[in-house]
Amino acid sequence: MTSVSVQQLKRMVDSGVLERLHHGLYRLARMPEDVHLEERVAWLALDPDVVVWERLDQPVPTGVLSHRTAAGLHGLGDLDADVVELTAIRRIRLSLPGVIVHRGVLSREDWQLVDGLPVTTPARTIGDLAAAGTDAGHLASVVRDALTRGQATVEEVLTALAPHAFDYGHRALDGQGFLEVLIAQAGVPATTLALADLARKNTTTTAAGATATSVAAPDAAQLSIAALMKAVTESPQARDALMQSLAAALGQSTASPDADTGVGETAPAPQPADGTSTTGSGRTARSARSAKTADR
């Protein structure tokens, strides 16, 4: 690799050929705009002595973009990413303004590439945000987006949330309860009835040869959100059937329950051809007439 002296770099910067981004970091001037330039510069600055392709070949490339920055790169939630956040495997201090470097344990399963940048996975991002004490409202929006867009499975989210459940007022390690509250806080979508029906179809085993019966839509307050999201995000068949179930559920919700089921109406008892009543009172009346005839 050909080396470039400091004087040569300075001349290229002065002449407009290069643009200095940070100590030891330059780029060609007049390049197309990079919407993730700040994030890219911060990550490169973690280890400027190693070229990008070598760092990305490592199980952990010194550090990765994480927390609110990772959520923004994944398009999750509505957090204000006013600073660039990274997680590194060793203590690193950067002189870049608006950059926070967390120290933590990382493995290859904890990060993925997003637009050429190493970023914590959605599940790891949720765990990092919960560990950092992100307010429940913003955390709920991240969890909602990760699940509804299929970027994380229910099991992954439960695993990420469980260690932090107690800090948010839940029972220790109660990832299930924590997830339920976050989903409810994020707001249940208008497709709740259809999704609930779909989840129950995918989680309930019916006896072979059983007669199909019509079941009323379940109450939204009684939903098992984890089962609901699991059925939708992890089952291709569930996703394929979602629109059909949605259309059916929304169609039923616009009709009057009384009109559809006849609830509140009492069907008249069938009458025999001779006009006599088949009720208990009718039988009593016939018995009385028979007794009077016998007396006469």
Secondary structure, DSSP 8 states (H G I E B T S, - for coil): -----HHHHHHHHHTTSEEEEETTEEEETT----TTHHHHHHHHHHSTTS-HHHHHTSSS-SEEE-HHHHHHHHT-TT----SEEEEESS------TTEEEEE----GGGEEEETTEEEE-HHHHHHHHHHTT--HHHHHHHHHHHHHTTSS-HHHHHHHHGGGTGGGTS-TT-HHHHHHHHHHHH---TTHHHHHHHHHHHH----TT----------GGG--HHHHHHHHHH-HHHHHHHHHHHHHHHHHHTS-HHHHH-TT--------TT----SHHHHHHHHHHHHHHHH-
